[in-house]
Amino acid sequence: MHSISDLTTFCRKTTGDVPPNLVGASTTVVGSKVYLFGGRLVTERRTVSDLYVFDLETFVWKKIESFEDDDIPEPRYFHRNDQLVIFGGMGNVPNSTSVEDLCVLNDIRFLDLSTMHWLPALSTNGIPRDSGSETLLPKPRYAHLSSVTADRLFIIGGQDLSNMWLDDVCVYDLLGKVWVQRGTFPHHCGTYRSVAVSGNLRVRIPQNESRTSDASAPLASPGSHFRSDKSPSSEATQSESLIHLPYSTAPTDDFPNDIYLYSNYNFTDVKRELHVFSPLPDTDFTITDRSSSMNGSTFPPGLRFPSGAILGTHFIIAGTYLAHTYQSYSIWALDLHSMTWSRIDPGNALATGSWFRACLWAETNKFVIFGNRNGNLVEDYNRRLLSWDHVAVIDLESFGIYQPPPLQVDVTMQEYGLSALEEALLADFEVVCDDGRKIKCSRKVLEDRWPWFKDQRVKFVERAKQAIETLPASSMDVGLPDLPGAPHSTEARPDPRLTPRAFNLSEPYPITLALLQYFYSLALITPLQHAPAVLSQLLILSSTYQISHLQSLVKHAMHRALSNSTSVGVYEVATLCSCRSLQIRALKTVMAYSQRRTERSRADSRGGGGGGSRNPDQGDYEYQGRGSDDALGSPNRPRGTSDVRSPGTVDQHSTTSNSRGHVGNRSE
């Protein structure tokens, strides 16, 4: 019998110029491409400087041939490769005939993705002229960590040729191409036990920002922004009732993304550490220890050679879990808002085979894992072998992990747009509901923000022009005009619901109003829009009229509001609109709730029904609002989970959201 988790993950065989088995190669995702560089050949024990590109859409590998006049980086492995910036690693001693003669490196190299040329080494390994010394230059190292934020590359930890830990942090200015900072970090960090990641986008929470903002009061009362008499309208939506969803935005110089460094060690009694590196406007940075804030019913086990990523408000970590009784590739997620750990169950796709290297495809909310589905995990781990023959793709959105959609207009303009609709500003058009009620609006707004409507208006106007041109010269000569859309006609017929001054939407008044509120604000901000029934119908309309931004907002709102009471309705409409990720998550919620009810009924029957005094409806209520992504299956511990329970001293309601509402980042 298949588990519902099998719906979240699929496995494919890769094709093309599949790389050989490698040790210590680096991977970086740029758009829909994965760039693989370097590594050591397993069979020949020789380091290479080969570059491969993997297409995440077609699952095809391609080897990139280097240009003869390029300054190609030295072959190496256990280096770091971020945004096609390569630093350090271990390689062979130049001009040595033995593959056992090794050295560690501290050079930094750039690959220009537009030309696929390597920049000369002399132009990228600089020291500021005013530094006065070379103390900023990192020591040669391998197996170190790296992450990019605020146009700076952070090199953290690693080991030297004698395998001694290097407990420092070095910062490289990617714009000036110089080393600008070096400091101590008294923690042993390396690729065997740690991972450092930073997100490409920030997540902001307007609701939290508005509570702590010192901004001035609104310019006018709701419903009177555009009225000359400034008398508020009785139908205006009050500002305090507006709902602003979290949204994604690009980091700025003032508010860059933080770097999250997670370490686990002492695998017989796992120790876990989480440090947050927060860049400052200059070259400096702060480090915050968040280890004690992590909580959850279970914690990740000891993961060897972990991979990590930031998606939305979640920190994702994956790695090899080795125990005496079983082994697996285990994947976990930390909610950076509640600091709660949860396990991601990929089903049977990763139950067998050898899987070691993972990366995030952020644009599609997918986690990609490379390996060999026919390999042996323990044997390949002992050889540190990385395979590229197969790829497993996990749909993170089906676990409620995704990047929130960005804003189309800022929060203030959203509220002004809503006021323009409620006050009928420049209203020259009407949308007619199925009960005959009419809502005044601006035709220009609909044309600018509703592509389908604009296309229908163009067809309508063109048809009107043709009708005028074909009018007979004499009033006595009236022929039968060709009907648009007739079998012999080459023209598409305009939608018959459209007239010069109105459009019959054939939807109930609340749905029509909610749709117009979206077109005016380009957001879901009113209580009406967030009603479950209205959200369902808006999802159908967004699918029917192909309004992609509205669909992303509705799915975002449904994910946040998903509960036991709404899961069935969400599942039905998600199925109807082919929103697979939302459909799977809603189905998991339905099944988890049904399973809990069944177990509770059995417990009551064994206990004699508790005297018959329990109200079933009251008993069901206590489950509402709980996490909807609880693991399904038997009560026995699933593969890849930990025996560790949440410490009793941990605050279950701790949060990393700061005073400005930026989740998982430093206070602003």
Secondary structure, 3 states (H helix, E strand, C coil): CCCHHHHHEEEEECEECCCCCEECCEEEEECCEEEEECCEECCCCCECCCEEEEECCCCEEEEECCCCCCCCCCCCECCEEECCEEEEEEEECCCCCCCCCEEEEEEEEEEECCCCEECCHHHCCECCHHHCCCCCCCCCEECCEEEEECCEEEEECCECCCCCECCEEEEEECCCCEEEEEEECCCCCCCCCEEEECCCCEEECHHHHHHHCCCCCCCCCCCCCCCCCCCCCCCCCCHHHCCCCCEEECCCCCCCCCEEEEEEECCCCCEEEEEEEEECCCCCEEEEECHHHCECCCCCCCCEEEEEEEECCEEEEEEEEECCCCEEEEEEEEECCCCEEEEECCHHHHCCCEEEEEEEEHHHCEEEEEEECCCCHHHHHHCCCECCCEEEEEEHHHHCCCCCCECCCCHHHHHHHHHHHHCCCCCCEEEECCCCCEEEECHHHHHHHCHHHHHHHHHHHHHHHHHHHCCCCCCCCCCCCCCCCCCCCCCCCCCCCECCCEEECCCCHHHHHHHHHHHHHCCCCCCCCCCHHHHHHHHHHHHHCCCHHHHHHHHHHHHHHCCCCCHHHHHHHHHHCCCHHHHHHHHHHHHHHHHHHHHHHHHHHHCHHHHHCCCHHHHHHCCCCCCCCCCCCCCCCCCCCCCCCCCCCCCCCCCCCCCCCECCCCCC
